Amino acid sequence: MPKATHIAILGHSHIRALQLAEEAREHEGTSFEFLNLRDGHWCSSRRSSRGVRHYVLKPALLSHVAELSSGDAQVGFIFSIGGNHHNVVGLTRHPEPFCFMNPWKSVDNSGKRVLPFQAVKEVMRSRMGEDLRFLRKLTGIFPRPALVLQVPPPVQLSDTVPNLPGLETQPYSPGRLYRKLVLRYGVESSSHRYAVWRLQSEIQEEVCKDEGLDFFQVPGTTLDSEGFLKEQYSGDPTHGNKHYGELILQQLEQYSGF
């Protein structure tokens, strides 16, 4: 299969790091396009009578994808849907402390309620339900080749999290929603945050396997020896920065599936 000459990256906030990296490039190479699915031009959302949110793709997006697919260029489609659930569940200490046994990191269960792995996984799967349903919907509409980006893991040192960019008080700071919780409850242990991130990734990877999508893992060069994100690649407690984004772009350009 020939290499993709045009890559369309669709998703939510995690695509911003890649967009910043592409904007900083001074050389010509693969053509990248970024479609923010929070943009009402491409997508909207609504809630059912039961309170379940549904994403609705706009005709503009469907016609644009059809146009891309009918051209002469080899096009690859990249999805980064949601991906912040691990921080919602695991970034800050819970008012009722808990931990869960997992195959990735040792557990400090002192003063905490120990929950079964499968129970926590089902809670996480439920929280991710809106995004997982949306990913499956996109899979049924978009042509191949297509893949899903794994989101970056947490940084290791819990003491550094409150000082990461994005927790400042500017109104549109990416991490501002976590600031009050961080200041009130403190940051969870690194092993717990890592385990929740890995659990989220495992669920995403299972969906990708079901849907015949490749799951594009975080570049190893961005990780420390324990599997955490190196601080120089962190944009805030959730997202990578433009240096992280550049490494993702480089790997996408080399991806053998295109």
C-alpha positions as CSV (number, residue, x, y, z in Angstrom):
1,M,0.0,0.0,0.0
2,P,1.4,3.4,-0.9
3,K,2.2,5.9,1.9
4,A,-0.5,8.4,2.7
5,T,0.2,11.8,1.2
6,H,-2.6,13.4,3.2
7,I,-3.5,12.6,6.8
8,A,-6.8,13.9,8.3
9,I,-6.7,14.0,12.1
10,L,-10.2,14.1,13.7
11,G,-10.9,14.4,17.4
12,H,-11.1,16.5,20.5
13,S,-8.5,18.4,22.6
14,H,-5.6,15.9,22.2
15,I,-5.2,16.8,18.5
16,R,-4.1,20.4,19.5
17,A,-0.6,19.3,20.3
18,L,-0.2,17.8,16.8
19,Q,-1.7,20.9,15.3
20,L,0.8,23.1,17.1
21,A,3.6,20.9,16.0
22,E,2.5,21.1,12.3
23,E,2.2,24.9,12.5
24,A,5.8,25.1,13.8
25,R,7.2,23.0,11.0
26,E,9.5,24.7,8.4
27,H,9.8,21.8,6.0
28,E,7.3,20.3,3.5
29,G,6.3,16.7,3.8
30,T,3.0,14.9,4.4
31,S,-0.1,17.1,4.2
32,F,-1.9,17.1,7.6
33,E,-5.4,18.4,8.2
34,F,-7.0,18.8,11.6
35,L,-10.8,18.6,12.2
36,N,-11.8,19.5,15.7
37,L,-15.0,17.6,16.4
38,R,-16.0,20.2,19.1
39,D,-16.4,22.6,16.2
40,G,-20.1,23.0,15.4
41,H,-19.3,23.1,11.7
42,W,-18.3,19.4,11.7
43,C,-20.2,17.9,14.6
44,S,-22.8,18.7,17.3
45,S,-24.1,16.9,20.4
46,R,-27.4,16.4,22.0
47,R,-28.9,14.5,25.0
48,S,-31.7,12.0,24.8
49,S,-34.6,12.1,27.2
50,R,-32.6,9.7,29.4
51,G,-29.7,12.1,29.6
52,V,-27.4,10.1,27.3
53,R,-25.3,12.3,25.0
54,H,-25.1,11.6,21.3
55,Y,-22.7,13.1,18.8
56,V,-24.3,14.1,15.5
57,L,-22.0,14.4,12.4
58,K,-22.9,17.4,10.2
59,P,-23.3,17.0,6.5
60,A,-20.3,19.3,6.0
61,L,-18.0,16.6,7.6
62,L,-19.5,13.7,5.6
63,S,-19.2,15.5,2.3
64,H,-15.7,16.6,3.1
65,V,-14.6,13.0,3.9
66,A,-16.3,11.8,0.7
67,E,-14.4,14.4,-1.3
68,L,-11.1,13.4,0.3
69,S,-11.8,9.7,-0.3
70,S,-12.6,10.2,-4.0
71,G,-9.5,12.1,-4.9
72,D,-6.2,10.8,-6.2
73,A,-4.3,11.3,-3.0
74,Q,-3.8,8.3,-0.6
75,V,-5.6,9.5,2.6
76,G,-5.2,8.2,6.1
77,F,-7.7,9.0,8.8
78,I,-6.7,9.4,12.5
79,F,-9.0,9.5,15.4
80,S,-8.4,10.9,18.9
81,I,-11.8,10.8,20.6
82,G,-12.1,12.0,24.2
83,G,-9.2,10.5,26.2
84,N,-9.4,12.5,29.4
85,H,-11.4,10.0,31.5
86,H,-8.3,8.7,33.3
87,N,-7.8,12.2,34.9
88,V,-11.4,12.5,35.8
89,V,-11.2,9.2,37.7
90,G,-7.6,9.2,38.8
91,L,-5.8,12.5,38.9
92,T,-6.8,13.7,42.4
93,R,-7.3,11.9,45.7
94,H,-10.8,10.8,46.1
95,P,-12.8,11.9,49.2
96,E,-13.3,8.2,49.9
97,P,-9.8,6.9,49.1
98,F,-9.7,3.8,46.9
99,C,-7.2,1.7,44.9
100,F,-7.5,-1.4,42.7
101,M,-5.3,-4.4,42.0
102,N,-3.9,-4.2,38.6
103,P,-1.2,-5.9,36.4
104,W,0.9,-2.7,35.8
105,K,1.9,-1.0,39.1
106,S,2.2,-2.0,42.7
107,V,-0.7,-0.8,44.9
108,D,-0.4,1.2,48.1
109,N,-3.6,0.2,49.9
110,S,-2.9,1.9,53.2
111,G,-6.1,3.6,54.4
112,K,-7.8,2.9,51.1
113,R,-10.7,0.7,50.0
114,V,-9.4,-2.0,47.6
115,L,-11.7,-2.5,44.7
116,P,-11.7,-5.4,42.2
117,F,-10.0,-4.7,38.9
118,Q,-13.0,-5.7,36.9
119,A,-15.3,-3.5,38.9
120,V,-13.1,-0.4,38.2
121,K,-12.8,-1.4,34.6
122,E,-16.6,-1.4,34.2
123,V,-16.9,2.0,35.9
124,M,-14.3,3.3,33.5
125,R,-16.0,1.7,30.5
126,S,-19.3,3.4,31.6
127,R,-17.7,6.8,31.9
128,M,-16.1,6.4,28.5
129,G,-19.4,5.2,26.9
130,E,-20.2,8.4,25.0
131,D,-16.8,8.5,23.4
132,L,-16.7,4.8,22.7
133,R,-20.1,4.9,21.0
134,F,-18.9,7.8,18.9
135,L,-15.7,6.0,17.9
136,R,-17.7,3.0,16.8
137,K,-20.0,5.3,14.8
138,L,-17.1,6.9,13.0
139,T,-15.7,3.5,12.3
140,G,-18.8,2.6,10.4
141,I,-18.6,5.8,8.2
142,F,-15.0,6.4,7.5
143,P,-13.0,4.5,4.9
144,R,-9.7,2.7,5.7
145,P,-6.9,3.0,6.5
146,A,-7.7,4.5,9.9
147,L,-6.3,4.3,13.4
148,V,-6.8,5.6,16.9
149,L,-4.2,7.5,18.9
150,Q,-3.4,6.5,22.4
151,V,-3.4,9.6,24.7
152,P,-0.2,10.4,26.6
153,P,0.3,8.9,30.1
154,P,0.7,11.0,33.2
155,V,4.0,12.4,34.4
156,Q,5.6,10.5,37.3
157,L,6.2,12.9,40.1
158,S,2.9,13.9,41.8
159,D,4.5,17.0,43.3
160,T,5.1,18.5,39.9
161,V,1.5,18.1,38.7
162,P,0.2,21.3,40.3
163,N,3.0,23.3,38.6
164,L,2.5,21.9,35.1
165,P,1.2,24.4,32.5
166,G,-2.5,24.4,32.1
167,L,-3.4,24.6,35.8
168,E,-3.0,28.3,35.9
169,T,-6.1,30.5,36.3
170,Q,-6.5,31.9,32.8
171,P,-10.2,31.3,31.7
172,Y,-9.3,29.1,28.8
173,S,-6.5,27.1,30.3
174,P,-6.8,23.4,29.2
175,G,-6.3,22.1,32.8
176,R,-8.3,24.8,34.6
177,L,-11.2,22.3,35.3
178,Y,-8.9,20.3,37.5
179,R,-7.3,23.2,39.4
180,K,-9.9,23.4,42.2
181,L,-9.8,19.6,42.7
182,V,-6.0,19.5,42.8
183,L,-5.9,22.3,45.3
184,R,-8.6,20.8,47.5
185,Y,-7.8,17.1,47.4
186,G,-4.2,16.9,46.2
187,V,-2.8,14.7,43.5
188,E,-3.0,10.9,43.6
189,S,0.0,8.6,43.7
190,S,1.9,8.1,40.4
191,S,1.2,4.3,40.4
192,H,-2.6,4.9,40.8
193,R,-2.7,7.6,38.0
194,Y,-0.7,5.3,35.7
195,A,-2.9,2.3,36.4
196,V,-6.1,4.3,35.6
197,W,-4.5,5.6,32.3
198,R,-3.5,2.0,31.3
199,L,-7.0,0.8,32.1
200,Q,-8.5,3.5,29.8
201,S,-6.0,2.5,27.1
202,E,-6.9,-1.2,27.5
203,I,-10.6,-0.4,26.9
204,Q,-9.8,1.8,23.9
205,E,-7.6,-0.9,22.4
206,E,-10.3,-3.6,22.9
207,V,-12.8,-1.4,20.9
208,C,-10.1,-0.9,18.2
209,K,-9.7,-4.6,17.9
210,D,-13.4,-5.1,17.6
211,E,-13.7,-2.5,14.9
212,G,-10.5,-3.5,12.9
213,L,-8.6,-0.3,13.8
214,D,-5.0,0.0,14.6
215,F,-4.2,1.4,18.1
216,F,-1.3,3.8,17.7
217,Q,0.7,3.7,20.9
218,V,2.6,6.6,22.5
219,P,6.2,7.0,21.1
220,G,8.6,5.2,23.4
221,T,11.0,8.1,23.2
222,T,8.5,10.3,25.2
223,L,8.5,7.9,28.1
224,D,10.8,7.5,31.1
225,S,12.0,4.1,32.3
226,E,8.8,3.5,34.3
227,G,6.5,4.3,31.4
228,F,5.4,7.8,32.5
229,L,5.5,10.8,30.2
230,K,8.7,12.8,30.4
231,E,8.0,16.3,31.7
232,Q,9.5,18.0,28.6
233,Y,6.7,16.5,26.5
234,S,3.9,17.5,28.9
235,G,1.6,20.4,28.0
236,D,-0.6,20.2,31.1
237,P,-1.8,17.3,33.3
238,T,-3.8,15.8,30.4
239,H,-2.2,16.8,27.1
240,G,1.2,16.6,25.4
241,N,2.9,19.7,24.0
242,K,4.1,20.6,20.5
243,H,7.3,18.6,21.0
244,Y,5.2,15.6,21.8
245,G,3.0,16.4,18.8
246,E,6.0,16.5,16.5
247,L,7.1,13.0,17.4
248,I,3.5,11.8,16.8
249,L,3.5,13.4,13.3
250,Q,6.9,11.8,12.5
251,Q,5.6,8.4,13.4
252,L,2.4,8.9,11.5
253,E,4.5,9.8,8.4
254,Q,6.5,6.5,8.9
255,Y,3.4,4.4,9.7
256,S,3.5,1.2,7.6
257,G,-0.3,0.9,7.5
258,F,-0.6,3.8,5.1
